[in-house]
Amino acid sequence: MPAAYAARVAEEKGVAVAARHPGALILSGDTVVAVGRRILPKTESEEEARRCLTLLSGRRHQVFSAITLIDGEGRTWHRLSSNIVIFKRLEQAEIDTYIASDEWRGKAGGYAIQGRAAGLIRTIQGSHSAIMGLPLYETRTLLKAAGYALD
């Protein structure tokens, strides 16, 4: 399932880095774009990005951003942000223009909400920063829960 996948990958990234940097404070994360149970790829080709944008056109999808915090003693905390994004119905010319921008490269679901794709999105429910990839509210609450003063 997409939410569980995002959480597992965020934790695996943190554990891998913590093993190389004992005693360090590690914050890791992963973001997944999903249509139902289907996880969309981090697009690497124009064809892949075009397929994602065509699928997302006029549809609701979910964006899960998971974060893991590992402190210097190996204690671990987790948070997950679940968000809904609805794209407008995209014209072929809009998809072509977005593909030409190259912003889609390496992006989950083939788009970057912080760039030109923001103009293609009709509605978001949830955290804009989480859809970008790092849920700031959840990161702050995670750090506070772990005893780190932020004020």
Backbone torsions as a table, in degrees:
resi	resn	phi	psi	omega
1	MET	NA	145.2	-174.2
2	PRO	-57.4	-44.9	-178.7
3	ALA	-63.9	-44.4	179.3
4	ALA	-64.7	-37.8	178.2
5	TYR	-61.9	-48.3	180.0
6	ALA	-59.2	-44.2	-179.5
7	ALA	-63.8	-42.8	-179.4
8	ARG	-64.4	-44.6	-179.0
9	VAL	-66.2	-41.1	177.8
10	ALA	-59.6	-43.7	179.6
11	GLU	-66.9	-44.0	179.8
12	GLU	-60.8	-39.8	177.0
13	LYS	-61.5	-46.3	-179.7
14	GLY	-62.1	-44.3	179.6
15	VAL	-62.3	-41.1	179.5
16	ALA	-63.3	-43.3	-180.0
17	VAL	-70.6	-40.9	180.0
18	ALA	-60.5	-34.9	178.8
19	ALA	-65.0	-30.9	179.8
20	ARG	-87.2	-16.3	-176.9
21	HIS	-133.9	69.3	-178.2
22	PRO	-58.5	138.4	178.0
23	GLY	85.4	-6.6	-178.6
24	ALA	-86.1	156.0	172.3
25	LEU	-87.0	123.0	-173.8
26	ILE	-118.6	129.1	172.2
27	LEU	-120.1	121.7	-179.9
28	SER	-128.6	160.5	-179.4
29	GLY	-158.8	168.5	174.9
30	ASP	-152.5	145.0	179.0
31	THR	-123.4	133.7	-177.8
32	VAL	-125.6	133.0	173.0
33	VAL	-103.6	128.4	-175.8
34	ALA	-136.2	141.2	170.2
35	VAL	-111.7	106.4	-172.2
36	GLY	64.0	-129.0	178.0
37	ARG	-88.7	-7.2	-176.3
38	ARG	-81.4	120.8	177.2
39	ILE	-89.0	125.1	178.7
40	LEU	-83.4	148.7	-176.0
41	PRO	-76.2	164.9	165.0
42	LYS	-82.5	106.6	-167.0
43	THR	-68.3	137.4	179.8
44	GLU	-121.9	-11.0	179.1
45	SER	-131.0	156.4	178.2
46	GLU	-59.5	-40.6	-179.0
47	GLU	-61.5	-43.7	179.1
48	GLU	-64.4	-44.2	179.0
49	ALA	-63.5	-42.0	179.3
50	ARG	-62.3	-42.2	177.7
51	ARG	-62.3	-42.6	179.4
52	CYS	-63.3	-49.1	-178.1
53	LEU	-64.0	-37.0	177.2
54	THR	-64.5	-42.2	177.7
55	LEU	-64.2	-40.6	-177.3
56	LEU	-77.3	-18.5	-177.0
57	SER	-55.2	119.9	177.3
58	GLY	71.2	10.1	-174.7
59	ARG	-117.2	160.3	172.9
60	ARG	-91.5	137.8	172.2
61	HIS	-143.7	169.4	-178.8
62	GLN	-112.4	148.2	174.6
63	VAL	-124.4	120.3	178.7
64	PHE	-108.8	124.9	175.2
65	SER	-119.6	118.0	-179.0
66	ALA	-109.9	142.7	175.6
67	ILE	-131.8	149.3	177.2
68	THR	-130.8	136.4	175.5
69	LEU	-117.5	128.7	175.9
70	ILE	-123.3	123.0	-178.8
71	ASP	-88.8	178.4	-176.1
72	GLY	-63.2	-17.1	178.6
73	GLU	-98.4	2.4	178.3
74	GLY	89.7	3.1	176.5
75	ARG	-71.9	144.7	-172.5
76	THR	-126.9	138.5	174.9
77	TRP	-129.8	150.1	-177.5
78	HIS	-134.3	150.2	171.1
79	ARG	-144.6	151.3	178.4
80	LEU	-134.2	132.8	175.3
81	SER	-110.6	127.3	179.6
82	SER	-113.5	127.5	-172.8
83	ASN	-136.7	153.6	178.6
84	ILE	-117.5	135.0	177.7
85	VAL	-127.1	135.5	175.2
86	ILE	-122.9	119.5	175.4
87	PHE	-81.2	150.3	168.5
88	LYS	-68.7	164.2	173.4
89	ARG	-69.4	120.4	-173.8
90	LEU	-90.0	133.2	172.2
91	GLU	-78.0	153.4	179.1
92	GLN	-56.7	-38.6	179.7
93	ALA	-64.2	-34.9	178.0
94	GLU	-67.4	-40.8	177.0
95	ILE	-64.0	-45.4	-179.9
96	ASP	-59.2	-44.7	180.0
97	THR	-63.9	-42.1	179.8
98	TYR	-66.7	-42.1	177.9
99	ILE	-59.3	-42.2	-179.5
100	ALA	-64.0	-24.7	-179.0
101	SER	-71.6	-21.1	-179.4
102	ASP	69.2	7.3	178.8
103	GLU	-67.4	-22.6	-176.1
104	TRP	-71.9	-20.5	-171.5
105	ARG	-61.3	121.5	177.7
106	GLY	77.3	10.0	-177.3
107	LYS	-100.6	135.7	176.9
108	ALA	-59.7	128.0	-179.4
109	GLY	76.5	-0.7	176.3
110	GLY	81.7	19.1	178.0
111	TYR	-148.7	157.3	176.7
112	ALA	-121.8	109.7	-176.6
113	ILE	-63.0	-24.0	-178.2
114	GLN	-80.3	-0.5	-179.7
115	GLY	-118.7	-140.2	-176.1
116	ARG	-63.5	-26.3	-179.5
117	ALA	-63.9	-20.6	178.3
118	ALA	-56.3	-31.9	179.1
119	GLY	-78.2	-5.6	179.7
120	LEU	-102.6	-5.2	-174.7
121	ILE	-99.8	125.4	-178.4
122	ARG	-81.2	-43.2	-173.9
123	THR	-147.9	142.9	165.3
124	ILE	-127.3	144.6	172.4
125	GLN	-124.7	113.7	-178.8
126	GLY	128.7	-146.6	-171.1
127	SER	-102.2	119.2	176.8
128	HIS	-60.0	-43.0	-179.0
129	SER	-65.1	-33.1	177.9
130	ALA	-68.2	-38.1	178.7
131	ILE	-66.6	-32.2	175.5
132	MET	-70.6	-25.9	176.5
133	GLY	134.8	-19.7	177.0
134	LEU	-132.6	106.0	-179.5
135	PRO	-71.1	102.2	-172.8
136	LEU	-65.4	-42.3	178.6
137	TYR	-60.4	-48.3	-179.0
138	GLU	-65.5	-36.1	177.5
139	THR	-64.0	-43.9	178.7
140	ARG	-62.3	-46.9	-179.2
141	THR	-66.5	-33.8	177.2
142	LEU	-64.1	-47.5	179.0
143	LEU	-62.6	-41.7	177.8
144	LYS	-65.1	-41.5	178.4
145	ALA	-61.6	-31.7	179.8
146	ALA	-83.7	0.0	175.2
147	GLY	93.5	15.7	179.7
148	TYR	-95.4	123.2	-179.3
149	ALA	-74.6	132.2	-177.8
150	LEU	-115.3	-5.8	-176.7
151	ASP	-95.4	NA	NA
